[in-house]
Amino acid sequence: MGSPVLTEGMIVKGVGGFYEVWLPERGIRITCKAKGLFRREKIVPIAGDRVLVDADRSEPGQGFIDSVLSRRNVFVRPPVANMDQMAIVLTTSMPPPDLPLIDKLLIACELHDIRPLLVINKIDLAEPGQVEALTSNYAASGYPLVTISCKTGEGMETLAGTLAGSTAALAGQSGVGKSTLLNALSIADRMETGLLSERIQRGKHTTRHAELLPMPGNGWLCDTAGFSSYQLDSVGHEELDQYFPEFFPELEQCKYTGCSHLKEIGCAVQVKMEAGLIARSRYDAYARFYGELKQRHENRYK
């Protein structure tokens, strides 16, 4: 008996040991189980994983995951891999923006080599000057930003074009309109879902899982709430300044090596902030995170 013919695919959902895998060459989804060696080697396939699958020819629409290909990036909470972009959704006042969360998510993008996109939603409800005030916080960072209204449709074409062709995560605090955006951007309800295992359907109500939904232009959008509680678990306080792009090139101009940019005389970053070239909210976020991370570092052996 010859070796199985393996086909490359992408996991779009996994529940209860079953995985829904998109096979782009065939334009279909199949339901797969992972081979036993995954459990022995403690490998857990997750949404976004590129995989090689052995399609079971005796039972159409089913197969086995043979191997997980190298990951470009991976998150533990939520469990998702190989994101190209992260659309960070916020609003001017409904709800008021959680700026520390937004700044943590921007750091996550820098850490995981993900292109960030700030998305200000509900601009139809904003008071005069609110959108401009919010965008000014991030002007010096250089991060791309779009303003939209799911209600009126303003900016939605621009957003869809920016996300097209990528695998994107949708992140932000509760109430900013992520579910509405998912429904507006996804074509899941217009697409043949393939032979999805009934066991996956039954597992929906018991398991929180990440799921990739198809977008026009061969893109995918990650449906998960896990990013709303993202923590800076893999950043050290001494390297934190590397994840604030508006601090450049002043990092090389500070008087002291290893400057914390908090109290040192001759700190070029503080001078830039006082001159209005770095948003106070961004600098305050840096100072807050630095203190928290330094405290964690000092308490690590206690």
C-alpha positions in Angstrom: 0.0 0.0 0.0 1.5 3.3 -1.1 2.1 6.4 1.0 -1.0 8.6 1.4 -1.2 11.7 -0.8 -1.0 14.7 1.6 -2.8 18.0 0.9 -2.0 21.3 2.5 -4.9 23.1 4.3 -5.7 25.5 7.1 -7.6 24.7 10.3 -10.6 27.1 10.5 -12.1 25.6 13.7 -11.5 22.9 16.2 -13.8 21.5 18.9 -13.6 18.3 20.9 -10.7 16.7 19.0 -12.3 17.4 15.6 -10.9 20.0 13.2 -12.5 21.7 10.3 -9.8 22.1 7.6 -10.1 24.4 4.5 -8.4 22.9 1.4 -7.8 25.8 -0.9 -6.7 23.6 -3.9 -10.0 21.8 -3.8 -12.1 24.7 -2.6 -13.8 22.6 0.2 -13.7 22.0 3.9 -13.3 18.6 5.5 -13.6 17.3 9.0 -10.4 15.8 10.4 -9.0 14.1 13.5 -5.4 14.5 14.5 -3.2 11.4 14.4 -2.3 9.7 17.7 1.2 11.0 17.8 0.0 14.5 18.3 -1.3 13.6 21.8 1.9 11.7 22.6 4.1 14.6 21.6 1.7 17.1 23.2 1.0 19.0 20.0 -2.4 20.7 19.9 -3.5 21.9 16.5 -5.3 25.3 16.6 -7.3 27.6 14.3 -5.0 29.2 11.8 -2.5 26.3 11.7 -1.3 25.3 8.2 -1.5 21.5 8.1 -0.9 18.5 5.8 -3.9 16.3 5.8 -4.6 12.8 4.5 -8.1 12.9 3.1 -10.0 9.6 3.7 -11.1 8.6 0.2 -13.5 6.0 1.6 -15.5 8.6 3.5 -15.7 11.9 1.5 -15.4 15.0 3.6 -13.2 13.4 6.3 -9.6 12.9 6.9 -6.6 13.0 9.3 -4.2 15.7 10.1 -0.7 14.3 9.4 1.4 17.3 10.5 1.3 20.9 11.6 3.6 23.2 9.5 5.8 25.8 11.1 3.9 28.7 12.7 4.6 32.3 11.9 3.1 33.3 15.2 0.9 31.8 17.9 -1.2 32.9 20.8 -2.1 30.8 23.8 -5.1 32.9 24.9 -6.9 32.8 22.5 -5.5 29.7 20.8 -4.9 30.9 17.3 -1.9 30.9 14.9 -0.5 32.6 11.8 -2.3 35.9 12.0 -1.2 38.5 9.4 -3.2 41.5 10.7 -5.0 42.5 13.8 -7.9 44.9 13.5 -8.1 46.6 16.9 -11.6 48.1 17.3 -12.4 51.0 19.5 -15.0 53.8 19.8 -14.9 57.4 20.9 -17.4 57.0 23.8 -19.8 54.0 23.5 -18.0 52.5 25.3 -15.2 54.9 26.2 -11.9 53.5 24.8 -9.9 51.2 27.0 -6.6 52.8 26.0 -4.4 50.4 28.1 -5.9 47.4 26.3 -5.4 49.0 22.9 -1.8 49.7 23.8 -1.3 46.1 25.0 -2.7 44.8 21.7 -0.4 47.1 19.7 2.5 45.6 21.6 1.2 42.2 20.9 1.3 43.0 17.2 4.9 44.2 17.4 5.8 41.0 19.3 4.2 38.6 16.9 5.1 40.3 13.6 1.4 41.2 12.9 0.3 44.3 11.0 -1.9 46.4 13.4 -4.9 48.3 12.1 -6.8 50.7 14.4 -10.5 50.8 13.6 -12.6 53.5 15.1 -16.2 52.4 14.9 -19.5 54.2 15.6 -18.3 57.5 14.2 -22.0 58.3 13.5 -22.4 58.6 17.3 -19.3 60.7 18.0 -19.5 64.3 19.2 -17.6 67.0 17.2 -13.8 66.6 17.8 -13.9 63.2 19.5 -12.6 61.2 16.5 -9.8 63.7 15.9 -8.9 63.6 19.6 -8.7 59.9 19.6 -6.8 59.6 16.4 -4.2 62.1 17.7 -3.2 59.6 20.3 -1.7 57.3 17.7 -0.6 59.8 15.0 3.0 59.7 16.0 3.1 55.9 16.1 2.5 55.6 12.4 0.0 52.8 12.8 -2.7 52.7 10.1 -6.1 53.8 11.2 -9.6 53.8 9.6 -12.8 55.3 10.8 -16.0 53.5 10.1 -19.7 53.2 11.0 -21.3 49.8 10.8 -24.6 51.5 10.9 -24.2 53.9 8.0 -21.6 51.9 6.1 -19.1 54.7 6.1 -15.5 53.5 5.8 -16.5 49.8 5.5 -15.3 49.4 1.9 -11.9 50.8 3.0 -11.7 48.4 5.9 -12.7 45.4 3.8 -10.0 46.4 1.2 -7.4 46.7 3.9 -8.1 43.3 5.3 -8.6 41.5 2.0 -6.3 38.6 1.3 -5.0 38.3 4.9 -5.8 36.2 7.9 -6.8 38.8 10.5 -7.7 38.8 14.1 -10.5 41.1 15.4 -9.8 42.5 18.8 -11.0 45.1 21.3 -13.1 45.5 24.4 -16.7 44.4 24.7 -19.4 46.7 23.1 -17.3 48.2 20.3 -19.2 46.3 17.6 -16.9 43.4 16.8 -19.9 41.0 16.3 -21.5 43.4 13.9 -18.2 43.8 12.0 -17.9 40.0 11.8 -21.3 39.8 10.2 -20.6 42.6 7.8 -17.2 41.4 6.7 -17.7 37.7 6.6 -19.3 35.7 3.8 -19.7 32.6 6.0 -23.5 32.6 5.7 -23.1 32.7 1.9 -20.5 29.9 1.6 -20.8 26.2 1.5 -19.5 24.9 4.8 -18.8 21.4 3.7 -19.4 18.1 5.6 -18.9 19.4 9.2 -19.0 16.7 11.8 -22.1 16.5 13.9 -19.8 16.1 16.9 -18.3 19.5 16.3 -21.8 21.0 16.1 -22.7 19.3 19.5 -19.5 20.6 21.1 -20.3 24.3 20.3 -22.2 25.0 23.5 -19.5 23.5 25.8 -16.3 24.8 24.3 -14.9 28.3 23.8 -13.0 28.1 20.5 -11.4 30.4 17.9 -12.9 30.2 14.5 -11.8 31.7 11.2 -14.6 33.1 9.0 -14.1 33.7 5.3 -14.0 37.2 3.9 -14.1 38.3 0.2 -10.7 38.4 -1.5 -9.5 35.1 0.0 -9.2 36.5 3.5 -10.1 35.1 6.9 -11.3 36.8 10.0 -10.7 35.3 13.5 -13.9 35.1 15.6 -12.8 35.0 19.3 -13.3 37.1 22.4 -10.0 36.1 23.9 -8.0 39.2 22.9 -10.1 41.4 25.2 -8.0 40.2 28.2 -4.5 40.1 26.6 -1.6 40.3 29.0 2.0 41.3 28.5 3.4 37.9 29.5 6.5 37.8 27.2 7.8 41.3 27.5 10.6 42.5 29.8 10.5 46.0 31.3 14.0 46.7 29.9 12.9 46.1 26.3 9.4 47.7 26.5 10.5 50.9 24.8 11.3 48.9 21.6 7.5 48.3 21.2 6.6 52.0 21.1 7.5 53.2 17.6 7.0 56.9 18.3 9.9 56.7 20.7 12.3 56.3 17.8 14.9 57.6 17.0 15.1 59.2 20.4 16.0 55.9 22.1 19.5 56.3 20.7 19.8 59.9 21.9 19.1 59.4 25.6 22.0 60.5 27.8 22.2 57.2 29.7 22.4 53.6 28.5 19.4 51.7 29.6 17.3 54.8 30.2 13.9 54.0 31.6 12.5 57.2 30.1 10.7 57.9 33.4 12.9 60.2 35.6 16.3 60.4 34.0 17.7 63.9 33.2 18.6 64.2 29.6 16.0 61.6 28.4 15.2 62.4 24.8 11.9 60.5 24.9 10.6 62.7 27.7 11.7 65.9 25.8 9.8 64.6 22.7 6.7 63.9 24.8 6.8 67.3 26.5 7.0 68.9 23.0 3.8 67.2 22.1 5.4 64.8 19.6 4.4 61.8 21.6 0.8 61.5 22.9 0.6 61.8 26.7 -1.7 58.8 26.8 0.8 56.7 25.0 3.7 57.8 27.3 1.5 57.2 30.4 0.7 53.7 29.1 4.4 53.0 28.7 5.1 54.2 32.3 2.3 52.1 33.7 3.4 48.9 31.8 7.1 49.6 32.8 6.2 49.7 36.4 4.1 46.6 36.3 6.7 44.6 34.4 9.6 45.7 36.6 7.6 44.8 39.7 6.9 41.3 38.2 10.6 40.9 37.4 11.6 41.8 41.0 9.1 39.5 42.5 9.9 36.5 40.3 11.9 34.7 43.0 9.8 35.7 46.0 
